[in-house]
Amino acid sequence: MKTPSLLIVLFLFSTIPISAQSTAPKLSEIQQEELKDNLYELASDSFQGRRAGTLNELRAAAWVAQKAQEAGLQPAGENGTYFQFFNLKRTRIADKSTIHINQNAIKLWHGVWPITMVDATINAPVVWLDSMPDSTQDLKGKVVAMKISPPTPITQTWVSLWQYRYAASAMRQQGRELRKHGVSAILFVADETVESLISFIGFHFQEGGYTIEDRTMPQPKTTPVLLVSSDYENELAKEEAHISTTLKVEHFDYP
């Protein structure tokens, strides 16, 4: 028997039924304000993100099913319900992964967050960069560390989840440039903006990714990238800084 996951209800709010229903609204009866209210309600904090496999996902699915029923839509899911049950494939960095900076163990998901889904074993000195390297610097095969710089264009504070978007955009842009130098791994140290909400930002990477049944996410061939709390900036900036880490990617059915 399949484990229920993402209980998908394939209906829009206040939609027209496939077959004519006397209880369903006509197109002219669908109001923009009503659609807006439904959208805002489903996206509200009360459902806490509707993450797959959580109670809040079940609550959100039941809410959408109720809206479909109120619109006069007939259930077409399993066992005469509005729901379709299936597993998700989840990919994430395993908690058994280990990270040491200057021989000191750093607790995964507290002081450091791997942001790329890649198996990696690293045991190497760290090259600290005060700024983005120029074309004359030879960094091929080296592990580099640097403080995050604001992305270009900078993420505006009115954008939702702006600290996360700021961090992701900065690491994507600066990581792309560092990879051009052939670095073997990148340690991004949080600036003040990222550090102010680092646990929330890091949670996204801790959760990993999801895909549909029987389509396991392929592991990319990419440079390991880690987000590190600013608490470790001085350690990484030391002349003889060193990192030792073993990162393991795990795949499993969820929930």
C-alpha positions as CSV (number, residue, x, y, z in Angstrom):
1,M,0.0,0.0,0.0
2,K,1.3,3.4,-0.9
3,T,2.1,5.9,1.9
4,P,0.1,9.1,1.5
5,S,2.1,12.1,0.6
6,L,1.3,15.5,-1.0
7,L,-2.4,15.0,-1.2
8,I,-2.9,16.9,-4.4
9,V,-6.3,18.2,-5.3
10,L,-6.4,19.1,-9.0
11,F,-8.8,22.0,-8.8
12,L,-8.5,25.8,-8.8
13,F,-10.5,27.8,-6.3
14,S,-14.1,28.5,-7.3
15,T,-13.6,26.7,-10.7
16,I,-16.3,25.5,-13.1
17,P,-17.2,21.8,-12.8
18,I,-16.4,19.6,-15.8
19,S,-20.0,18.5,-16.0
20,A,-22.8,21.0,-15.6
21,Q,-23.8,21.2,-12.0
22,S,-26.8,23.2,-10.8
23,T,-25.0,24.0,-7.6
24,A,-21.8,25.3,-9.2
25,P,-21.3,29.0,-9.9
26,K,-21.3,30.3,-13.4
27,L,-18.3,32.1,-14.8
28,S,-19.9,35.4,-14.2
29,E,-20.4,34.6,-10.6
30,I,-16.7,34.1,-9.9
31,Q,-15.4,37.2,-8.2
32,Q,-11.9,38.5,-8.3
33,E,-12.0,39.4,-4.6
34,E,-13.1,35.9,-3.7
35,L,-10.2,34.4,-5.7
36,K,-7.9,36.7,-3.9
37,D,-9.3,35.8,-0.5
38,N,-8.8,32.1,-1.2
39,L,-5.3,32.6,-2.5
40,Y,-4.3,34.6,0.6
41,E,-5.9,32.1,2.9
42,L,-4.1,29.1,1.5
43,A,-0.8,31.0,1.4
44,S,-1.3,32.3,5.0
45,D,0.9,31.4,8.0
46,S,-1.9,29.2,9.4
47,F,-0.8,26.4,7.0
48,Q,2.8,26.9,7.9
49,G,4.2,26.3,4.4
50,R,2.1,23.1,3.6
51,R,5.3,21.0,3.5
52,A,4.9,17.6,2.1
53,G,4.3,14.8,4.6
54,T,3.3,17.2,7.4
55,L,0.0,17.7,9.2
56,N,-0.2,21.2,7.7
57,E,-0.1,19.6,4.2
58,L,-3.1,17.4,5.2
59,R,-4.9,20.5,6.5
60,A,-4.3,22.4,3.3
61,A,-5.4,19.5,1.2
62,A,-8.6,19.2,3.1
63,W,-9.2,22.9,2.8
64,V,-8.8,22.7,-1.0
65,A,-11.1,19.7,-1.2
66,Q,-13.7,21.6,0.7
67,K,-13.5,24.5,-1.8
68,A,-13.8,22.0,-4.6
69,Q,-16.9,20.5,-3.0
70,E,-18.4,23.9,-2.4
71,A,-17.8,24.7,-6.1
72,G,-19.9,21.7,-7.1
73,L,-17.0,19.6,-8.4
74,Q,-17.4,15.9,-8.3
75,P,-14.6,13.8,-6.6
76,A,-12.3,11.9,-9.0
77,G,-9.6,10.7,-6.6
78,E,-9.0,7.4,-5.0
79,N,-11.9,5.6,-3.3
80,G,-14.4,8.3,-4.3
81,T,-12.4,11.1,-2.6
82,Y,-10.9,14.3,-3.8
83,F,-7.4,13.0,-3.0
84,Q,-4.6,11.1,-4.9
85,F,-2.1,9.3,-2.7
86,F,1.5,8.7,-3.8
87,N,5.1,8.7,-2.4
88,L,7.7,11.4,-2.9
89,K,11.4,10.7,-3.4
90,R,13.4,12.9,-1.0
91,T,17.1,13.8,-1.5
92,R,19.2,15.5,1.2
93,I,22.5,15.6,2.9
94,A,22.6,12.8,5.5
95,D,22.9,13.8,9.2
96,K,25.8,11.4,9.5
97,S,27.9,13.8,7.4
98,T,30.8,15.3,9.4
99,I,32.6,18.6,9.2
100,H,35.8,19.8,11.0
101,I,37.4,23.2,10.8
102,N,40.9,23.3,12.3
103,Q,40.2,19.9,13.8
104,N,37.2,21.2,15.7
105,A,33.9,19.4,14.9
106,I,31.2,21.7,13.7
107,K,27.6,20.6,14.3
108,L,25.8,20.1,11.0
109,W,22.8,22.3,10.5
110,H,23.9,24.6,13.4
111,G,27.2,26.2,12.4
112,V,27.4,25.0,8.8
113,W,24.9,24.1,6.0
114,P,25.9,22.2,2.9
115,I,24.0,23.7,0.0
116,T,24.8,21.4,-2.9
117,M,23.6,17.8,-3.0
118,V,26.9,16.1,-3.7
119,D,28.9,13.3,-2.1
120,A,32.3,14.7,-1.1
121,T,35.3,13.9,1.0
122,I,37.6,16.9,1.7
123,N,40.8,17.1,3.7
124,A,42.7,20.1,2.6
125,P,44.0,23.6,3.6
126,V,41.7,26.5,3.2
127,V,42.6,29.6,1.1
128,W,40.9,32.7,2.5
129,L,39.8,35.3,0.0
130,D,39.2,38.9,1.0
131,S,37.5,39.6,-2.3
132,M,36.6,37.9,-5.5
133,P,39.8,36.7,-7.2
134,D,41.2,38.2,-10.4
135,S,42.3,36.2,-13.4
136,T,45.9,36.0,-12.2
137,Q,45.2,34.0,-9.1
138,D,45.8,30.3,-9.3
139,L,43.0,28.5,-7.3
140,K,42.7,25.3,-9.3
141,G,42.0,22.4,-7.0
142,K,42.0,24.5,-3.9
143,V,39.4,24.9,-1.1
144,V,38.5,28.6,-0.8
145,A,36.6,30.6,1.8
146,M,35.2,34.1,1.6
147,K,32.6,36.3,3.2
148,I,29.4,36.6,1.2
149,S,29.0,39.9,-0.7
150,P,25.7,41.4,-1.6
151,P,24.3,40.0,-4.9
152,T,23.8,42.1,-8.0
153,P,21.1,43.3,-8.3
154,I,20.6,43.3,-4.6
155,T,17.4,41.7,-3.3
156,Q,14.9,44.2,-2.1
157,T,13.7,43.9,1.5
158,W,10.0,44.0,0.4
159,V,10.4,40.7,-1.5
160,S,9.1,37.6,0.4
161,L,11.8,35.5,2.1
162,W,14.2,38.2,1.1
163,Q,17.1,37.1,3.4
164,Y,17.0,33.6,1.8
165,R,16.8,35.0,-1.7
166,Y,19.7,37.4,-0.9
167,A,21.9,34.5,0.3
168,A,20.9,32.1,-2.5
169,S,21.5,34.8,-5.2
170,A,24.9,35.9,-3.7
171,M,26.2,32.3,-3.4
172,R,25.0,31.4,-6.9
173,Q,26.6,34.5,-8.5
174,Q,29.9,34.3,-6.5
175,G,30.0,30.5,-6.7
176,R,29.8,30.7,-10.5
177,E,32.8,33.0,-10.7
178,L,34.9,30.9,-8.3
179,R,34.1,27.7,-10.2
180,K,35.7,29.4,-13.3
181,H,39.0,29.3,-11.3
182,G,38.6,25.5,-10.9
183,V,38.2,25.5,-7.1
184,S,37.5,22.1,-5.4
185,A,35.2,23.4,-2.7
186,I,33.7,26.7,-1.5
187,L,33.0,27.9,2.0
188,F,30.8,31.0,2.1
189,V,30.9,32.8,5.4
190,A,27.6,34.6,6.3
191,D,27.7,38.4,6.2
192,E,25.5,40.5,8.6
193,T,22.4,40.1,6.5
194,V,22.6,36.3,6.2
195,E,23.7,35.8,9.8
196,S,20.7,37.8,11.0
197,L,18.4,34.9,9.9
198,I,20.9,32.1,9.2
199,S,18.9,29.3,10.9
200,F,15.8,30.1,8.7
201,I,18.0,30.3,5.6
202,G,19.8,27.1,6.4
203,F,16.6,25.2,7.0
204,H,15.9,25.3,3.3
205,F,19.1,23.5,2.6
206,Q,18.7,21.1,5.5
207,E,15.3,19.9,4.1
208,G,16.9,19.0,0.7
209,G,14.7,18.4,-2.3
210,Y,11.6,16.4,-3.4
211,T,10.6,14.8,-6.6
212,I,7.8,12.5,-7.8
213,E,7.6,8.8,-7.5
214,D,10.2,6.7,-9.3
215,R,12.1,9.8,-10.5
216,T,15.0,10.0,-8.0
217,M,16.8,13.4,-8.3
218,P,20.1,12.9,-10.1
219,Q,23.1,13.8,-8.2
220,P,24.8,16.7,-10.0
221,K,28.6,16.8,-10.7
222,T,29.3,20.0,-9.0
223,T,31.6,21.7,-6.6
224,P,30.7,21.2,-2.9
225,V,29.5,24.5,-1.4
226,L,28.9,25.2,2.3
227,L,27.3,28.1,4.1
228,V,29.2,28.8,7.3
229,S,28.2,31.0,10.3
230,S,30.2,34.1,10.8
231,D,31.2,32.6,14.2
232,Y,33.9,30.7,12.2
233,E,35.2,33.6,10.1
234,N,38.3,34.0,12.2
235,E,39.1,30.3,12.1
236,L,38.8,30.1,8.4
237,A,40.9,33.3,7.9
238,K,43.8,31.8,9.8
239,E,47.0,31.3,7.7
240,E,46.9,27.5,8.3
241,A,43.2,27.0,8.3
242,H,42.1,23.4,7.4
243,I,38.9,21.6,6.7
244,S,38.1,18.0,6.9
245,T,34.6,16.9,5.8
246,T,32.7,13.9,4.6
247,L,29.3,14.7,3.0
248,K,26.9,11.9,2.1
249,V,23.7,12.3,0.0
250,E,20.8,10.1,0.9
251,H,17.6,9.2,-1.0
252,F,14.5,7.8,0.5
253,D,10.7,7.6,0.1
254,Y,8.8,10.3,2.0
255,P,6.9,10.3,4.3
